[in-house]
Amino acid sequence: MTSLRWGELVALRRHNIDLDTCEIRIVETTAQLDSGVLQPETPKSQAGRRTVAFPADLAPQIRWHLERFAEPGESGLVGPKGARLRRSNFHRIWVKACGTAGAADLHFHDLRHTGGTLAAATGASLKELMARLGHSSTRAALIYQHATRDRDQAIAQALGELARHVPERRQGRDQRAPSECMIYCLCGTHVAPGTARTPTRSLLDSDH
């Protein structure tokens, strides 16, 4: 839901998580050196320093986790023994959990892509996507908008198929003309063939 990078997630401290406003403040990231040392770093760009909101429904779950499973101290996410998370140790647990869930091919970074795509699907602007994902250029954020456009095209194609297969009227009545079928699918209003009547109310006027 937050689309955080791995390094941003590992670097979280308790004071970076505001459960009252449902926000996470990204102020640093963590890199794991070849020696195994976890080294704190500042985000690569100014865009990386940001505040990301999360759904209010998640706040009770995060609070419950921090109270019961996270060790006392500054670290927001720690391992079973209270140590900072390392990619290698986490990967073993991740693979096991994904296998149990029937999603063996799921990678951790896929969660970031999913969050970006879902954010774009809500109608978020390019600027809003860049701010949420911490992108300093439009190129990466455009990927998510293009993904939702492709999906929208698929939906439109399915609607077209639906319009071509509207069931016949009951026995003894004329079938709807193609133009009537299309108007019905788009507006939710029956228009008899050959009439120029303007629908007084359609699905486009509703709150749905």
Order of alpha helices (4+ residues) and beta strands (2+ residues): alpha-beta-beta-beta-beta-beta-alpha-alpha-alpha-alpha-alpha-alpha
